Amino acid sequence: MLALLRLIANGLAPLTLAGAVAAYLEPGLFLVFKDVFLWLFAATMFALGVVLDPADMQATLGRPRALFAGLAAQYTLMPLLGFAAAAFGGLPPALALGFVIVGCAPGAMASNVIVYLAGGAVAYSIALTILSTLLSPLLTPLLVQWLGSAFLDIPFWPMMQTILMTVVAPLIAGMGLRQVLGKRLTLAQEIAPAVAAVAIVIICSYAVAANQARLAEVGGQVFLLVVLLNALGYVLGWQAARWFGFDLRHRLTLAIEIGMQNAGLGVALALKHFAPETALPGALFAVWCIITSAGAASYFRRTRHRTAVLTP
């Protein structure tokens, strides 16, 4: 059973791709999740709370300047890139808004695993993910309202409430459960990543299923913009880390954190508050960023013995 759980958690990239393909070919398989996708996303945040090590957080919080720099990059670079894709992509308003939402989302939980596999600064990655997630109830709706109002009316307070209920509350609940598990914590830490992986696969697959017809019409154009958004996120994240004077491990970490957005949250917000097509950029971004980051992690893992500075 533990081997199966690890296989699921480590296979997030192929599982997400397989789910997206299955959802496109047989959308009915995933449309049944229409009424529960928010609960599924809450499960991913609960899982993150369970696996979060307080010692890692305490060590990383001792570097406030590095954390502030990373958060500033997270909430400026990707929102502006998302807005640029929306403004110059020649897309209908609902699809354009989808790129804004992706850009304004916090860092992805999966980035912590990718940073670990790539040999980056894991504690720094976890701290950035947690802090950007905790700030997301305010900053994500605020940025979406500011940047996205050019395309559609933005419901700021309902979005903020959704994030509080599906991100902050389950995250705190997971951290609380961690404190009372005792000897069962090890088992819970094996189960939690697999639960999060399954939930993300289902959420993204549902978004693809709900947009099957639209994919055939605009899939190529939207996919190209997704590729550019992801690639520029990695490049600008790395460059920002150089400006901040980070070492190579922290440059790698920040590049991954910026390039990988919590597109699952973006999809959940889009499906809850806007038309189904608004979720399409987030669904495609989730699939693509996991594939590219997993490939990058595999490369760095193979070459780590030749790049000692990247070794944890």
HELIX and SHEET records of a PDB file:
HELIX    1   1 LEU A    2  ASN A   10  1                                   9    
HELIX    2   2 LEU A   12  LEU A   25  1                                  14    
HELIX    3   3 GLY A   28  LEU A   31  1                                   4    
HELIX    4   4 PHE A   37  VAL A   51  1                                  15    
HELIX    5   5 PRO A   54  THR A   60  1                                   7    
HELIX    6   6 PRO A   64  GLN A   74  1                                  11    
HELIX    7   7 LEU A   77  PHE A   88  1                                  12    
HELIX    8   8 PRO A   93  CYS A  104  1                                  12    
HELIX    9   9 ALA A  110  ALA A  118  1                                   9    
HELIX   10  10 VAL A  122  GLY A  148  1                                  27    
HELIX   11  11 PHE A  156  ILE A  163  1                                   8    
HELIX   12  12 LEU A  164  VAL A  168  3                                   5    
HELIX   13  13 ALA A  169  VAL A  180  1                                  12    
HELIX   14  14 GLY A  182  ARG A  184  5                                   3    
HELIX   15  15 LEU A  185  ALA A  210  1                                  26    
HELIX   16  16 GLN A  212  TRP A  243  1                                  32    
HELIX   17  17 LEU A  248  GLY A  259  1                                  12    
HELIX   18  18 ALA A  263  HIS A  273  1                                  11    
HELIX   19  19 PRO A  276  ALA A  279  5                                   4    
HELIX   20  20 LEU A  280  THR A  303  1                                  24    
HELIX   21  21 ARG A  304  ARG A  306  5                                   3    
HELIX   22  22 ALA A  308  LEU A  310  5                                   3    
END                                                                             
